[in-house]
Amino acid sequence: MSALPITAPFFRIGAVSKTTGIPVSTLRVWETRYGAFSPVKTEGNQRLYEEHDVSKAMLLKQLSREGHAIGAIAHLDLAQLRRMSNVQNSAPRPSVVRGEPLTLAVVGLSMANRIESQKFAAVLQPHKIRVTDVLTDLSTAATAVLSEQSQVLLIKVNTLQPAVQATIQALIQKHVFAQTIVIYNFAPEAVVQAMKFSGLIVRREPISDSELAELIQSVLFVDPARAQEFGTSGTVISSRKYSEDTLARVAGISTNVLCECPRHVAELISQLASFEEYSQECLNKNADDAHLHAYLRSISGSARSLFENALEKIAQHEGIDLNERPSPPYRQSSRKAPSGS
């Protein structure tokens, strides 16, 4: 046990027990007999555990329940334990809509602990998610090699500044996630709006487990009870390909295509994206409407993606450049969401 200055989030053993569902007595045995943890020590001789200890405790609990002897796995680090967990959970799972869980790569240990907790799993039911990678922070994520290609990137950061925004965009381009969810504490409004308009789902803390579950549900609408009614296929909604600046530029180009197709398609994409964002914002206003709004977002997002593909074909036919042009990071958009739900 080491004595270190308290400069990062730490947890008393009671808090670790409450979060993981592991009795305090068991945590003490795992520490003293098997060396699973090395908590820091305050001047008052009190044990304090770090976030990675909480992550390790949850993985040890899961693997021990699946038949692994605690003495054989207690010394392993987080990466080794997570690989074991992913192999153990790679077997076929009960069918939801397509029979496959939504895969998540998570940036931020606190968010990963929250997502993997039994409490959150109970809120998310009957949906299935699988965490493929957990990265401590954005700087670690920037150089990390992911174990597999995940559908969704879930990020937790304290502040969103232009530099953080640029790091997130670079990470998305490097690994090509279908959708990205960013949870933050503080940020300039212009940065938040810029990230939303680029197709990211951005929300400010505090956000409850039910709200976070609704966000994940909106990415993949897979409620078995409503699937037939809504006709959903469980497809992950792709992020936006084109910014408002690019769409406005294309809409203003004169072409030889009849009925001004580039302008009409660009405007349709913008309108669908607006309604898509609006439906997403509605998710937290009324829990009873969550399934309907998730469905509306999935429909508008799917339609937006189809029209983006159509715009690519038009651009190729007409020789229109769809590459993004540099724009000031704090530029505000005048586009307003439609009123009423």
Secondary structure, DSSP 8 states (H G I E B T S, - for coil): -B-----S--B-HHHHHHHHT--HHHHHHHHHTT-----EE-TT--EEB-HHHHHHHHHHHHHHHTT--HHHHTT--HHHHHHHHHHHT-S----SSSS--EEEEEESHHHHHHHTSHHHHHHHTT--EEEEEEESSHHHHHH---SS--SEEEEEEEE--HHHHHHHHHHHHHH--SEEEEEEEE--HHHHHHHHHTT-EEEES---HHHHHHHHHHHS---HHHHHHHT---------SS-HHHHHHHHT---SSGGGHHHHHHHHHHHHHHHHHHHHHHTTT-GGGHHHHHHHHHHHHHHHHHHHHHHHHHHHHHT---------TT--------S--
